[in-house]
Every structure is written in C-alpha cells, then in structure tokens.
Amino acid sequence: MASQSVLLSAPAKPARRGGTRRTSRNQAIWFVLPAILVLVGVYLGPMLYALWASFTGWVLVMPGSENDWVGLANYSEVLQSREFWSAVQVTVIYALFSITFGLTLGTIFALTLNLEFFWKTFFRSVMMIPMVITPSVIGIFWKLLYEQENGVFNHALAAIGLPGIPWLSLNGALPSIIIMDVWQTTPFFMLVILAGLHSIDESLIDAAKVDGTSRWQMFRHILLPHLLPYMLVAASFRCIAAMGDFDKIWLLTAGGPGDRTTTMTIFTYKTGFSAFDIGRTAAIAWIFVVIVLLVSAPLLRHLFKTATRDH
C-alpha cells in the first residue's frame, strides 16, 4: 500500500517541449502553404518568365522571335540608351522631391493636428481625402486644374489680374507632377507621424514643460528622435511606391512634353506597347527592380537595425 501511495503521489514528468514545438511548427506550415503557393504563382512565376524573356529578342510583331536567344544584348542596349538614363534621372528627381516635401508637410500637419482646437476631428478627416482617391482620378482631376486655357489655376490667376502659368510646359511639367504627388501623399506621412506622436509618453512631455523647454527644444530633443523611425518607415514605403508611379503621371502628361516626365515605369510602358519589344521591356523591368532595391535597401536596413536595437 505504501508503494502504491508513493507511485500515486509521484509527480508526472513534464512533457518534452521540443516535440511540441516541432509539431506546432509543422502544423503552422500547412496553414501558410496555400498563401506561399499563391505568391509563388502570382509573383515569382511571372518574374522568372520575364527574366527568361529579357534574354530573348522577342518582338510581338515578329512571330517566332520569342525563341531568339540574344543573351545580355537587351541589357547592354538599355544601359547604353540615353532615354533610359533620362528616365532614371526623372524618376530619382520625382521621388526625392515628392518624398522630401510630402514628409515635411506631413510633419507640420501632424504636429498641428496633435494640438487641441475646435473641429480638430473634422480637419483630420478632410486631410485624409487625397490619400483615398484613385490615382487615375487624381491624374484627370489635376489635368483640369493645370489646363492652359480653361484650367482652374489659370482662371483664378486671371481673376486677380495675373498672367496664366504654363504648368505643363517643358520647364513646368516635372514640378507640376511633383506638386500633384505631394498633394496626394502628404496625408500618408501625416497619418504615420500622427501615430508616432500619440505613442509618446505624456509624462515626458509634461516634465519638459515643467523644466521650461521651448517648443523648438521639445521638437528637437524629444519629438524628433522619437518620430525618426516613423519617418523612415513612411519614407521607405513611399520611396518604393513613388518609383513605381505610373497611372496619374500617364494621364496627366503621358511622359511629355518630350521626355521631361518620362519616368522608369512610363519608359517601360512605351517600350513594350509602342515598340512592342518585349525582350527589351523585360530587361528594363529587371534593371528597374535592381535600382529600387539599391535605393530602398539603406533605408530598410537602418530601419531593421533600429527595430532590433529597440527590442
């Protein structure tokens, strides 16, 4: 009886954690597998097909040309093309200035809407409108604003006795599409930075106010260091998106006048659907992927390092 009571009162051995973790991991793989298969089929498959096409002389109007292996000839022609480097320059200028101005205005609006004033919720809601409008609608809308003869902007200038501005001229087209993009993307920066402002410890702000900190000192030494990771997140996402903008620019200027607003995406589109050179178009697309990765990698690497250090 004593031996039985000892056996009954003996504590049970703990289950092996390694086996449980391995089992749960195997089960998780089955839940993720359908999504992985969809991503492989939708993204990786076409990308590999485009990579193969970039090594061919495939032209749509030349049947059988998809089997003409040309090696690196498409890449060599693209990299030696003046039009390609002009498109790269336009894309970099467009992305750099639109992100800079959008981030600056977004920060100003976020700091303003973080204050307490009447109708703050209403103005915050109104500020979100440009961000939710379809880019194609934005392109048409701004074309009506920029029209030389009957555009809204020039009509307003004429009403106060000022001459009209050639918004979509050789020298004005690129700044005009930058203004359009800043108008659309400023709410995005504002929303991200506003979220960062709401995550600041209020006791820190109160202590700074008690110490007599000025508004500039509070922004420089308290708010800005806290908001910097949020700014990097917004700039990283917007950098990738800005370099891929197509629809609103195409509807506003179609890449013109000349090639003043021909970005990488528009240059790729013209090569594929004007010259029907699919092999060269695929080569441009892959070079564009490399450029986007090179431009966005430093921002993303710094972001991941910051996140790892904080945790």
N, C-alpha and C positions, 0 to 999 in steps of 0.2 A: 504493500500500500504506500509505503514511504517512497519507494522508487517511482510509483505511478504519479504521486503528487509532485515529485521533483520534475518528472517529464512534462506534467501538465502545466507547471508554473514556469518552465524554462522559456525564455523569450524567443520569439521566432526570429530567424535570420533575416536580415534586411535583403530585399531584392537587389539584384545586380543592376546598377544604373546604366552601365554601358549597353546592355542588351536592350533596355527600354528606350534609350536614346536612339539606338540604331534602328529599332522598329519604327519609332515615330518619324525618323528621318526618311525611311523608305516609304512610309505612308504619305508623307508630305510630297515626295517626288511624284507620286501618282496624281495628286491634286494639281501640281504645277505643270505636268507634262502636256496637257491639252493646250495651255497657253503658249508653251515653248514651241509646240508643233505649228501653231497658228503664226507665231512670229517668224519662225524659220520659213514657212511657206509664203508669207506675205512680204517679208523684208529681205531675208537672206537669199531666197531663191532669185528674185528679180535682180538683186545686187550682183550675184555671181553671174547671172546671164548677161547683165550689162558689162561686167568685166570681160567676159568672153567676147562680146560684140566689139569692145574697144580695140581688140587686136585684129579685127577684120576690116575689109574695105566695103562694108555693107552700105549701099545706097538704095533707097526704096524704089527709085525709077529704073534700076538696073537689076533685073531678075537674075538670081544666081550669085550676086555679089556678096551675099552673106557668108559664102564659103571661101571667099578670097582672103587668105591669111596674110596680113601685112606686118605683123609683129608690133614694134614700137613706133611705126611710121605716123600713126594718128597722134600719139603723144608728142612726137617731135614737131609735127606741123603746128599743133596747138601752142606749144611753148615758144615757137618762133613767130607766132602771129601777133601783129601789132594790135589787132582788135581784141585779142584775148587779154593782153596786159592792160589795155584801156578799160575793159570791163572789170578787171581786178581792182584797178585804181578807183573807179567809180564806186564799186561795192565797198571798199575799205573806207572811203570818204563818207559815203552814205551811212554806214554802220557806226563809224566813230562819232560823227557829229550828232546823229539822231540819239544815240545812247547817252552822250555827254549832256545834251540839252534836256532830254527826257528825264535823266536821273536828277539833274539839278532842279528842274521844275517840280518833279515828283517829290523831292525832299522838301522844297519850300511849301508845297501844298499840304504835305503830310504834317509838317510842323504847325502850319496854320490850323488845319482841321483837328489837331490834337488839343487845341485850346478850347475853352468853354465860351461859347457865344450862341446867340439866338439863331435858330434854324440850322444848326450845325449838321444835323442828320440829313436835312434836305439837300444842302450843298454837297455833302459827301455822296449822296445817291446820284445827283446830277453829274458829278465828276466821273462816275463810272460809265456813263453812256457811250463815249467814244470807244471804250475798250470792248464793248459787246456788239458793236456794229460790224457786219460782214465786210471784209476788206474790199471786195468788189464794189459794194455800195459806197464805201469811202472814196474809192477812186473816181466814181461817177459824180459824187457829191462835190469833191474838190475841183473837178473839172468845170463844174458850173460856177464855182467861186472864182476860178482863175481865168475864165474866158475873157479874151481881149476886148471884145466889143460890148457884150451884154453881161459880163460876169458881175457877180455881186460886189467883189472887192473894188473893181474899177468904177462901177456905178456909184459906190459910196464915196470914192475919191472925187469923182466928177461932181457929186452933190455938194461937196465942200470947196469946190474950185481948184482941185489939184489934178494934175495930168495922170492918165492911166499908166500902170506899170506892166511891161511885157513879162508876165510871170513865167511863161513857158518858152521864153526865148533861149538863145544859146547860152547866155550867161545866167539866166534866171531859173532854168528848168531844174537843175540839181538842187539849189537851195529850196525850191518850191516843194519837191518831193520830200526833202528833209523836214520841212515845216509840217507837211501832211502827216508824216510818220510820228513826229514829236507829239502832235495833237492826239493821235490815236494811242500812243504807248505811255504817255505821261501818267494816266490813271493806274496803269500796271505798276510802275515804280512807286507811285503814291501809296497804293494798297499794300505792297510789300513793306515799305518803310513804316507805314502806319501800324502794321502788325508788330514791327520791331519796337516802336515807341510804347505800345501797350504792354510789352513784356518787360519793360524796365521796372526795377524795384522802386516803388514810390518813396520808401524811406530814404533812398539815396538822393532823390530829388529834394525831399524835404530838408535833409541835412545840408545840402548845398545852399538852399535858400536861407537857412539859418546862419550859415557862415558868410552870407553877403555876397555870394557868387553872382556875377553879372550874367546876362543872357548869353553873350558870346563865350564866356568861360565855361558855362554849363554845357553849351553845344560842343565846344572844342574838346573838353576833357571828360565829359560824362556821356553825352548823347552820341557823338560821332564814333568813339571807339566801340560802343555797343551796337551801333547801326551798321558798321562796316561790313560784317558778314552778310547782313541782309542786302546791302548794296551789291556785294559781289555775287550773291545768288541771282538777283534781278538782272545785273549786267551780263552774267554768263548766259542765262536763258535768252535774253534779248539779243545778245551778240549772235547766237546761232540762228535765231528767228530773223533778224534783220538781214543777214547774209543770204537768207533764202526767200526774202520777199519778192513776189512776182506780180500777183493779180492787180493790186491797186496801182503799182507803177505802170504796168502794161496798159491799164485802162486810162490812165492819166496822160501818159506821154508816148507809150509804145516804144520806149527806149530812145526817143528822139528829144529834140532835133539832132539829127546826125546820130552820134553815139554818146551824147552828153549824159544821158540817163540809162545807158545800156549796162545793167548790172550782170553779174555772172549768170543768174537764172534766165534773164532775157536773152543774153548771148547764146546760152544753151538752147533755148526755145527756137530762136531764129535759125540756128544751125540745123536743128532737127526738122523743123516744119517749113522752112523756106528753101534750104538747100537739100533737104531730105537725106543728109549724110548721117546715118545712124551710127556708124563706127566712130566718126569724129565726135558726135554728140556724146556717146558713151565715154569717150576719153575725157572730154571736158567735164562731165559729171564726176568722174573719179578724181580728177585733179581738184575739182571744187570740194569734194569730201575731204581730201588731204589738207587743203587750205583752211577749211572750217575747223578741223581738228587741231591744226597748228596754232590757230588764233585763239581758240577757246581752251586749249589744254592748260596754259599757265593759270588762267582764272580758276578753272575747275580744280587743278592741283593745289592751289593756295586755299581754296575753299575746303577741300577734304582735309588738308593739314590742320586748318583752323578747327574744324569739327572734331578731329581726332584729339587735338590738344585740349579742347574744352571738356571732352569726356574721359 
